[in-house]
Amino acid sequence: MSTADAVGWAGALALLVSYSANSIGRLRASGRVYQAMNIFGSAGLGIIAARHRVWPSFAVNALWLLIAVAAFTRSRARRSHGGEVARSNATPSI
């Protein structure tokens, strides 16, 4: 097994563990551990997809990675501001 294959398998495992832990109530989707596992998992799967030139899978995992990084950053900001996140760029509700 190549290093890239091992990274891909580890990424797949991270995504499956985080999803199943969230589904049974062990991890919160808004939590940093859940998002970190999503970052690691989507990066791992993205690496193996790129190595094998499976571009649709690479694109999905790249977007998954961006979403997870944004969520992780948001949870970190929420934590450093005592639970509040600045909403200056939020869309106003009607």
Secondary structure, 3 states (H helix, E strand, C coil): CCHHHHHHHHHHHHHHHHHHHHHCCCCCCCCHHHHHHHHHHHHHHHHHHHHCCCHHHHHHHHHHHHHHHHHHHHHHHHHHCCCCCCCCCCCCCC
